[in-house]
């Protein structure tokens, strides 16, 4: 990793600091800058992760950068420019579209290098929407969180390929480490899920918000088809927060009842201990109906030595090697998912364990949070070296 220049100050701009991939990456990079001897400032409307940010040594500035109101965005631009000048900010890193308008204006106003991370495969059904999405690409550099994301943004926007770099999201290896999870944590989770000691069924874990595009209904349908084939030795655990989607939860419960899967599909609610959750399962499922720009729920289980079956699109094609570290199944195809799950179950515990060893080694090499933060700080150093001192 290239050392950061003296008196380096990073300003990240992110709408909110609630749970999410962009938010976690913001915290990870801020902590890395502090460890490297720099200052890390985050401008955000705040949220549940604010305390963790401050505990890392970073600084928090409350600002309504989550707003899409043009007047508020204009005011944010002026406030950010003032902050950049006062704190002698070296680089501005923006992580979402709405605040990018304010951050880009402020960075240009103060002659400060600016880059953005393209965190998702943003959809655009009109030229106006494509223009709005394209604000992420108008800085000095763009970070794409997967090769899939890079291909998407290159197809959507007129961007110089030389200014787009791929840096995959990182996962905290101190948290997602099988050796650090006490057996009692695993036992406690299984009890909470309603699984009795000695339950020999293959445990299939689908972790994610209870929302349609995450594919919970598809997984239920696949399990029903497996039972029709005489493969009824699996139990599906749908771990996740409904976030008020009571209607969708009712649909899930109706599908479970309709297929006669009571006791074979569990809805235990959200889970705070995901490392233990993956160890409590045998196989992880990531059946997203839309392409994932990165997809932590296909990577995190591999770091715990568990195999993942993911939809065959998006970044899952990068994070899973079919037949070696997991399986891929056709998106939205219940029959294909039944076959993939059936193959994973039929592989048996010994082959799954051997594949899990390979999956863990590959994921640690490619998706460790330090790999991501080192690469990001390298980009910062390169940008400053190329640009030289910026007058305020």
Number of C-alpha atoms within 10 A of each C-alpha: 13 13 13 18 15 8 12 20 22 25 27 24 27 26 24 23 23 15 11 11 16 22 19 19 18 22 22 21 23 27 22 23 24 18 13 16 15 19 22 27 24 27 24 21 20 21 13 11 17 22 12 13 23 17 11 16 17 22 16 19 16 12 21 19 28 20 15 13 11 12 10 15 21 16 16 24 23 16 15 27 23 15 17 25 15 9 13 17 23 22 22 26 26 29 24 23 24 22 25 30 22 24 33 27 18 25 23 13 16 19 17 24 23 26 28 27 22 29 23 21 21 16 11 14 7 9 9 10 12 15 13 15 22 20 19 27 24 17 20 15 24 28 24 26 23 26 19 23 25 24 12 19 23 15 10 17 16 11 16 11 11 8 13 21 19 19 23 26 27 26 25 16 18 11 16 22 17 19 10 12 16 10 13 10 15 19 18 15 19 18 11 11 16 13 18 11 9 6 10 11 15 18 21 25 25 27 25 21 18 26 17 16 15 19 21 28 22 22 26 22 20 22 31 23 20 21 17 10 11 9 16 17 15 20 21 25 23 25 22 18 17 16 10 9 13 11 10 16 17 11 13 20 17 12 17 21 13 11 14 12 20 12 13 18 21 19 18 15 15 17 15 8 13 19 21 27 24 28 22 20 21 23 26 29 28 27 32 24 19 15 20 25 25 27 19 21 23 27 28 27 29 30 29 27 27 29 34 33 26 30 28 21 20 22 23 27 17 12 25 24 15 15 11 16 25 25 23 24 22 16 19 19 16 22 17 16 28 24 16 20 27 21 12 22 20 12 12 11 13 9 13 21 16 15 19 24 19 19 26 22 14 19 23 22 9 18 22 20 21 18 18 23 24 17 18 21 19 15 20 24 19 14 17 18 11 8 12 10 12 11 7 11
